[in-house]
Amino acid sequence: MSDLAYYVYCIVESAATAELPGDSLPPAIEHGATLEWVATQDLAALTSQVSLVSYSEESLNHHLSDPSWIAERAMRHETIAEFVAKRVAVVPLRFGTIFLERAGIEQMLSDKREELRAILERVRGREEWAVNVICDQSMLMSSITSVSPVLRDLTERAAQASPGQSYLIQKKIDALRVDEARDALNRIIDEVEQTLAAKSDDAKRLRMLKVETTEYGEMKAKFAFLVKKSEFDQFSDAAERLAREHQSAGVGLEFGGPWPAYNFTGLKKDEFSV
């Protein structure tokens, strides 16, 4: 058995490879390796050979404990996928997609031909954009009496009430502040999702595994949107408008992209690693 395997980056239509000759592509995931197209019928996979000593399932699991090893190679993988996606329709594959033999890649392209062609049509002329909802909790809490209709109404009642009643209403306001802040944030997140989904061809709310903190606050939601390149300006304008509208509540948007459409292929890595 060979100690080499094939690392697969992405899949395109065979005709598109003429626009992407090997010597025009970024460096492969491992120094000294050569990028090559493996084609069958009307589809082609971009590959390079790697050592099974480093890229077997067991080795990759071991490398997960070495962030620098993973980060360097994940960046090379992403650079290649982005380079291709900017030029042609592409099915990007996840980091660590390995085939033991060239014939396995050819068989995959043949077996999944209809599914892969459908994905290429779905992503053609489109890009994936990331939008993260960030919240400055202290700003949200300080502004919540004006953001929340319930607290706004109670504040107006307190201003018109007798001192005793005003005191009781204020106590009620204080008790409701945390719940109202949570509800207000959820309403904003839903508004972001619905508004930007209407400007996109597809949208996904991504799972958050843990609380992520940025310099602007805590990340409260992560979205991916599949946007037509020709309609990006409308999408961007809508995102900027949302950011302005909710800035005073301490809620902001982080924008990232364009990326290859990883979240819109419907593919799982274990369907491809053989």
DADACOR-V449385 format. One record per residue. RES is the residue in three letters. SS is DSSP state (h for helix, s for strand, l for the rest). PHI is phi in whole degrees, 0 to 359 (999 if undefined). OMEGA is omega as a letter, one per 20 degrees, with the letter a starting at -180 (* if undefined). Layout:
res ss phi omega
RES SS PHI OMEGA
RES SS PHI OMEGA
This chain:
res ss phi omega
MET l 999 a
SER l 294 r
ASP l 269 r
LEU s 247 r
ALA s 225 a
TYR s 252 r
TYR s 268 a
VAL s 247 a
TYR s 265 a
CYS s 193 a
ILE s 229 r
VAL s 224 r
GLU s 288 a
SER h 304 a
ALA h 298 a
ALA h 288 a
THR h 294 r
ALA h 295 r
GLU h 276 a
LEU l 227 r
PRO l 298 a
GLY h 305 a
ASP h 282 r
SER h 260 a
LEU l 274 r
PRO l 295 r
PRO l 298 r
ALA l 292 a
ILE l 295 r
GLU l 242 a
HIS l 303 r
GLY l 89 r
ALA l 280 a
THR l 250 r
LEU l 283 r
GLU s 215 r
TRP s 267 r
VAL s 250 a
ALA s 241 r
THR s 207 a
GLN l 52 a
ASP l 251 r
LEU s 235 r
ALA s 217 r
ALA s 250 r
LEU s 272 a
THR s 222 r
SER s 210 a
GLN s 275 r
VAL s 224 r
SER s 278 r
LEU h 292 r
VAL h 301 a
SER h 261 a
TYR h 242 r
SER l 292 r
GLU h 303 r
GLU h 296 a
SER h 293 r
LEU h 297 r
ASN h 297 r
HIS h 294 a
HIS h 293 r
LEU l 300 r
SER l 274 r
ASP l 240 a
PRO h 303 a
SER h 292 r
TRP h 296 a
ILE h 295 a
ALA h 299 a
GLU h 298 a
ARG h 281 r
ALA h 297 r
MET h 294 r
ARG h 295 r
HIS h 302 a
GLU h 294 r
THR h 300 r
ILE h 293 a
ALA h 299 r
GLU h 293 r
PHE h 303 a
VAL h 292 a
ALA h 296 r
LYS l 287 a
ARG l 246 a
VAL l 215 r
ALA l 294 a
VAL l 217 r
VAL s 259 a
PRO s 281 r
LEU l 255 a
ARG l 289 r
PHE l 305 r
GLY l 89 r
THR l 276 a
ILE s 234 r
PHE s 240 a
LEU l 285 a
GLU l 223 r
ARG h 302 a
ALA h 299 r
GLY h 294 r
ILE h 294 r
GLU h 299 r
GLN h 294 r
MET h 299 a
LEU h 299 r
SER h 286 a
ASP h 295 a
LYS l 256 a
ARG h 305 a
GLU h 296 r
GLU h 297 a
LEU h 293 r
ARG h 295 r
ALA h 295 r
ILE h 295 r
LEU h 301 r
GLU h 293 a
ARG h 295 a
VAL h 263 a
ARG l 299 r
GLY l 72 a
ARG s 230 r
GLU s 225 r
GLU s 266 r
TRP s 238 r
ALA s 260 r
VAL s 227 r
ASN s 252 r
VAL s 265 a
ILE s 246 a
CYS s 231 r
ASP l 270 a
GLN h 299 a
SER h 294 r
MET h 295 r
LEU h 298 a
MET h 295 a
SER h 287 a
SER h 257 a
ILE h 296 a
THR h 295 r
SER h 267 a
VAL h 280 a
SER l 275 r
PRO h 301 a
VAL h 296 a
LEU h 289 r
ARG h 297 r
ASP h 294 r
LEU h 295 r
THR h 296 r
GLU h 295 r
ARG h 295 r
ALA h 297 a
ALA h 293 a
GLN h 260 a
ALA l 273 r
SER l 292 a
PRO h 305 a
GLY h 294 r
GLN h 293 r
SER h 299 r
TYR h 298 a
LEU h 293 r
ILE h 294 r
GLN h 296 r
LYS h 297 r
LYS h 293 r
ILE h 302 a
ASP h 300 a
ALA h 290 a
LEU h 268 a
ARG h 302 a
VAL h 294 a
ASP h 296 a
GLU h 292 r
ALA h 295 r
ARG h 297 a
ASP h 295 r
ALA h 296 r
LEU h 297 r
ASN h 296 r
ARG h 295 r
ILE h 294 r
ILE h 300 r
ASP h 297 r
GLU h 295 r
VAL h 300 a
GLU h 299 a
GLN h 291 a
THR h 293 a
LEU h 283 r
ALA h 296 r
ALA l 292 r
LYS l 260 a
SER l 232 r
ASP l 273 r
ASP s 199 a
ALA s 212 r
LYS s 222 r
ARG s 271 a
LEU s 270 a
ARG l 287 r
MET l 253 a
LEU l 279 a
LYS l 202 r
VAL l 289 r
GLU s 251 a
THR s 246 r
THR s 244 r
GLU l 293 a
TYR l 258 a
GLY s 138 a
GLU s 273 r
MET s 282 a
LYS s 251 r
ALA s 200 r
LYS s 231 r
PHE s 232 r
ALA s 235 a
PHE s 233 r
LEU s 262 a
VAL s 240 r
LYS s 297 r
LYS h 302 a
SER h 288 a
GLU h 244 a
PHE h 297 a
ASP h 300 r
GLN h 295 r
PHE h 297 a
SER h 297 r
ASP h 299 r
ALA h 295 r
ALA h 295 a
GLU h 294 r
ARG h 296 r
LEU h 299 a
ALA h 298 r
ARG h 294 a
GLU h 297 a
HIS h 252 a
GLN h 300 a
SER h 293 r
ALA h 271 a
GLY l 81 a
VAL s 250 a
GLY s 230 r
LEU s 240 r
GLU s 255 a
PHE s 244 r
GLY s 217 r
GLY s 141 i
PRO s 280 r
TRP s 241 r
PRO l 302 a
ALA l 279 a
TYR h 302 a
ASN h 277 a
PHE h 234 r
THR l 270 a
GLY l 74 a
LEU l 261 r
LYS l 248 a
LYS h 301 a
ASP h 289 r
GLU h 285 a
PHE l 246 a
SER l 287 a
VAL l 226 *
